[in-house]
Amino acid sequence: MEINITSLLEKDQFPLSHSVAEGGENAGRETWQASLESAKATTLLDSEEKLEAFRDWLKPWGAWDAEQIAAMDDQSLNALFLQWVAGDCRETGADSLDSIDWEEYEKRAEAGQCSSNIFKSKDGQIYFSLCH
């Protein structure tokens, strides 16, 4: 499943995902709180089908067991999704989707140098793929 993330085009992703080196020792807590707040206003996993697809996508990562994933509420799932999008965006070297160098990103993703979950369609829409 692909989730349309075009609505995040100009949103600064740094508040949702940055390291201790970039933001200090509270970076983890601060980025999670920012993601939770952002999820209140931006609900991209807006159907049970999308929520379940994201839950399924999380399972192989090994960070949470099946019970923990099942117990996540909609806001937490949306916050985690937004944080994942932000992390993948920042991994491209950009702080917003509209500043990604798509040609360079494709080369780096194909070489395994960064995640390849984000893609831009021919019509300019941007998606996050929940396929493994």
Buried (B, 14 or more C-beta within 10 A) or exposed (E): BBBEBBEBBEBEBBBBBBEEEEBEEEBEEBBBBBBBBBBEEBBBBEEEEBBEBBBEBBEEEEEBEEEEBEEBEEBBBBBBBBBBBBBBBBBBEBBBBEBBEBEEBBEBBEEEEBBBBBBBEEEEEBBBBBEE
